[in-house]
């Protein structure tokens, strides 16, 4: 069975987070670790993701928050061909504000803007204080991803009541169906953001 790589956001996904349940409920799931969840270094984290893709041959991605941006920044790497599809849940906005956690995120580089070369579904909400809906809509358009707004769901994390999230499994199954359709990988050569 094709592996599913779980990519948490800043500070990792604590026990009780829907990604932890995903690792338990879906045996093909693998956590993409990094050295320091409180202070992520994008290049090293990308190397971990690349190594996991090479190890598994190809894989799906299920990412949350800052992990979504890692997946999106990965679009310009040759091994992005190994990504069968990505479920990007509650991506965060890297613009520093008092309501966000800018200290680590600033070193994550600029927001990715390149179209994703793999099938994807991006999930957001009406009241996520880490990414306003108009900004989420903008990046969904740039990434050419299928945007799903699930209403008043906050940051889709423990604080907003998302433990075991069966709705996420349904979205992922929909993504796998999308991934079965033939696709052509045609990297564009327009300017895009770098990993650093």
C-alpha positions as CSV (number, residue, x, y, z in Angstrom):
1,X,0.0,0.0,0.0
2,X,1.2,3.5,-0.8
3,X,2.6,5.3,2.2
4,X,1.1,8.4,3.7
5,X,3.6,10.9,5.1
6,X,2.2,12.9,8.1
7,X,3.7,16.4,8.4
8,X,2.7,18.3,11.5
9,X,3.0,22.1,11.9
10,X,5.0,24.3,14.3
11,X,5.5,22.6,17.7
12,X,4.5,19.2,16.2
13,X,1.1,17.5,16.7
14,X,0.6,16.7,20.4
15,X,-1.1,13.5,21.6
16,X,-4.8,13.9,21.0
17,X,-4.3,15.8,17.7
18,X,-6.0,14.4,14.7
19,X,-2.7,13.6,13.0
20,X,-1.7,11.4,16.0
21,X,-5.0,9.5,15.6
22,X,-4.3,9.2,11.8
23,X,-0.9,7.5,12.6
24,X,-2.8,5.0,14.8
25,X,-5.8,4.5,12.5
26,X,-4.0,4.2,9.2
27,X,-1.1,1.7,9.3
28,X,0.4,3.0,6.1
29,X,1.1,6.4,7.8
30,X,4.6,7.6,8.7
31,X,5.5,10.7,10.7
32,X,8.1,12.9,9.0
33,X,10.2,13.9,11.9
34,X,12.5,16.9,12.3
35,X,15.2,18.0,14.8
36,X,13.3,20.7,16.6
37,X,9.5,21.1,16.3
38,X,9.7,24.5,18.1
39,X,12.3,25.9,15.8
40,X,12.0,24.3,12.4
41,X,14.7,24.8,9.7
42,X,13.0,24.5,6.4
43,X,16.0,23.1,4.4
44,X,16.6,20.3,6.9
45,X,13.0,19.5,7.2
46,X,12.7,19.3,3.4
47,X,15.6,16.9,3.4
48,X,13.7,14.6,5.8
49,X,10.7,14.8,3.5
50,X,12.8,14.0,0.5
51,X,14.4,11.1,2.2
52,X,11.0,9.7,3.2
53,X,9.8,10.0,-0.4
54,X,12.9,8.2,-1.7
55,X,12.5,5.5,0.9
56,X,8.9,4.8,0.1
57,X,9.2,5.3,-3.7
58,X,6.0,7.5,-3.8
59,X,3.6,8.7,-1.1
60,X,0.7,10.8,-0.2
61,X,1.1,13.7,2.1
62,X,-1.2,14.8,5.0
63,X,0.0,18.1,6.4
64,X,-1.2,20.6,9.0
65,X,-0.4,24.3,9.4
66,X,3.3,25.0,8.8
67,X,3.7,21.5,7.4
68,X,1.4,22.5,4.5
69,X,3.9,25.2,3.6
70,X,6.7,22.7,3.6
71,X,4.7,20.6,1.1
72,X,4.0,23.6,-1.0
73,X,7.6,24.8,-1.0
74,X,8.5,21.3,-2.1
75,X,6.8,21.8,-5.5
76,X,10.0,22.8,-7.3
77,X,12.0,19.8,-6.3
78,X,12.4,16.9,-8.8
79,X,11.3,14.4,-6.2
80,X,7.9,16.2,-6.0
81,X,7.1,13.7,-8.8
82,X,6.9,11.1,-6.0
83,X,4.0,12.8,-4.3
84,X,0.8,11.2,-5.4
85,X,-1.4,13.8,-3.7
86,X,-1.5,16.1,-0.7
87,X,-4.2,16.9,1.9
88,X,-3.2,20.3,3.2
89,X,-5.1,21.2,6.4
90,X,-5.2,24.7,7.8
91,X,-2.1,26.2,6.2
92,X,-0.8,29.1,8.2
93,X,0.1,32.6,6.9
94,X,3.8,33.5,7.4
95,X,3.1,37.2,7.7
96,X,4.0,38.2,11.2
97,X,1.2,39.5,13.4
98,X,0.5,39.6,17.1
99,X,-1.9,36.7,16.7
100,X,0.5,34.4,15.1
101,X,3.8,32.8,16.1
102,X,6.3,34.7,13.9
103,X,9.6,33.9,15.6
104,X,10.1,30.4,14.0
105,X,7.9,31.0,11.0
106,X,10.0,34.0,9.8
107,X,13.0,31.8,9.2
108,X,10.8,29.5,7.1
109,X,11.1,31.9,4.2
110,X,8.5,33.6,2.1
111,X,5.0,32.1,1.4
112,X,5.2,29.6,-1.5
113,X,3.3,30.8,-4.5
114,X,4.0,28.1,-7.2
115,X,1.3,25.9,-8.5
116,X,1.5,22.4,-7.0
117,X,2.5,19.7,-9.5
118,X,0.5,17.0,-7.7
119,X,-3.2,16.6,-6.9
120,X,-4.2,18.4,-3.7
121,X,-7.1,19.4,-1.5
122,X,-6.6,22.3,0.9
123,X,-8.9,22.5,3.9
124,X,-9.6,25.7,5.7
125,X,-12.2,27.4,7.9
126,X,-14.0,30.6,8.4
127,X,-12.3,31.6,11.6
128,X,-8.7,30.3,11.5
129,X,-6.7,33.1,13.1
130,X,-3.5,31.7,11.5
131,X,-4.9,32.3,8.0
132,X,-7.8,34.6,7.1
133,X,-10.2,33.2,4.5
134,X,-9.3,35.8,1.8
135,X,-5.6,34.9,2.1
136,X,-6.4,31.2,2.0
137,X,-8.4,31.7,-1.1
138,X,-5.5,33.6,-2.7
139,X,-3.0,30.8,-2.0
140,X,-5.4,28.1,-3.0
141,X,-5.7,29.8,-6.4
142,X,-1.9,30.2,-6.7
143,X,-1.3,26.6,-5.7
144,X,-4.1,25.4,-8.0
145,X,-5.5,23.3,-5.3
146,X,-9.1,22.2,-4.5
147,X,-10.2,24.4,-1.6
148,X,-12.7,23.0,1.0
149,X,-14.1,25.4,3.6
150,X,-15.4,23.4,6.6
151,X,-17.0,26.3,8.4
152,X,-16.3,27.5,11.9
153,X,-13.5,25.1,12.6
154,X,-10.7,27.3,13.9
155,X,-7.2,26.1,13.1
156,X,-8.5,22.5,12.8
157,X,-6.5,21.4,15.8
158,X,-6.9,20.2,19.4
159,X,-7.9,23.7,20.6
160,X,-10.7,23.8,18.1
161,X,-12.0,20.3,19.0
162,X,-10.3,18.2,16.4
163,X,-9.2,14.9,17.9
164,X,-10.0,11.9,15.8
165,X,-11.2,13.5,12.6
166,X,-13.2,11.1,10.5
167,X,-14.1,13.9,8.1
168,X,-10.4,14.1,7.3
169,X,-10.4,10.4,6.3
170,X,-13.2,11.1,3.9
171,X,-11.4,14.0,2.3
172,X,-8.3,11.9,2.0
173,X,-10.2,9.1,0.2
174,X,-11.5,11.8,-2.2
175,X,-8.0,12.9,-2.8
176,X,-6.9,9.3,-3.6
177,X,-9.7,9.1,-6.2
178,X,-8.4,12.4,-7.7
179,X,-4.9,11.0,-7.9
180,X,-6.1,8.0,-10.0
181,X,-6.8,10.4,-12.9
182,X,-4.0,10.7,-15.4
183,X,-1.7,13.6,-14.8
184,X,1.1,15.2,-16.7
185,X,4.1,16.6,-14.7
186,X,5.2,19.7,-16.5
187,X,7.4,21.9,-14.3
188,X,7.1,25.5,-15.3
189,X,10.1,27.7,-15.3
190,X,8.5,30.9,-14.1
191,X,10.0,32.6,-11.0
192,X,9.0,31.1,-7.7
193,X,9.9,31.2,-4.1
194,X,12.9,29.2,-3.0
195,X,13.1,26.8,0.0
196,X,15.1,29.3,1.9
